[in-house]
Amino acid sequence: MKEMKKALLLGTCMALLLACLSVLQAAGKERELSGTVTSVVHNEAGEPVAVILQPEKGKAVGVVFTQDAVFSAPEEWAVRDILQPGAKVAALCKPSRQSYPEEGGPKNAYTSRWLTFQEFSLGETVTLFDGAKAELFWFGYGSTLYRLEDGTELLLEREPMGPENVHAAGQEDLDLLSETAQAAVLAYYEDQGLLYDVGRELERAYQDYLASGDSFQSRRYLSQSISLAGSNDTLLYFCTEVTTPLDGQLSHTTKICAAFDRKTGRHIPAAELFTQPEAEVRQALAQLMTTQCDDPEMRAQAAALDLQALLFLPREIQLTYSTPKENWVFGFEYDELQDYLQPWAVPENTASSSS
């Protein structure tokens, strides 16, 4: 009986010990903490060694960086310049008994070996029509956020992308062209530039804010990207997609396709992709559109269609048309337009990709 009691007692002690070890291990595990920086401590060289973070909920916490800590920041910015009060960050942290290296800080601070930036001030402002100012912030992955002094976020401009450094699964990319062809394509898009006016869109968002007051619904979005749409042995198709605010949280999407000779990089005007005059091509497209949507406004718009709005994809030619209420996407099979298209204008793998 005594031996049994000893065994039970030993088992209970072992269970308690394992439970304690489990708690201690859990307490010592790294976890991500995110919040707004309220204070920064620098060393004699001016480099940040610790910060106080204020999460959205809960008490502020101190974070001390390890000697080998990694700061994930945009290449064009020095960490000391952007890790300032007001910056929003996320840090991989571990509980410790280390004291915060500044009087008045948290008694026990976390240690961190990695920190990434979510948002920080660019130190610039834009003056709006009535004298109000919007401050510019770097916002995740290079976007620019425009925020009023009262904290209202008016507009988020995403960083423009492409045509270089844009890759799609199963697609070619600009790197496969000769240097001469690459230079010609890049020069074309350099001349094209941005197809929106950020100043005008910012003023429009501000006007909406003034008109709606407290009922202003979230920030507006603005973006432009250029990516490969289709290709064959003769040419490459690139698509410029522009998204601008339409009304409130609604947006307007415009897609513009451009063809390039894959050997020289020369831009091929849209009219050269067809064997028939532009007016006949528009009429054929209008007829095909009515089979998908019998809307008089659509037919009227098709009569004045810009052929650059046609997107040449491996499976089909696509047309995106926006109204004040919604976006329409029309798809036309290449067989439907074979009497109008140059044979060399059809992208490769059309049949296999549509099966």
Order of alpha helices (4+ residues) and beta strands (2+ residues): alpha-beta-beta-beta-alpha-beta-beta-beta-beta-beta-alpha-alpha-beta-beta-beta-beta-alpha-alpha-beta-beta-beta-alpha
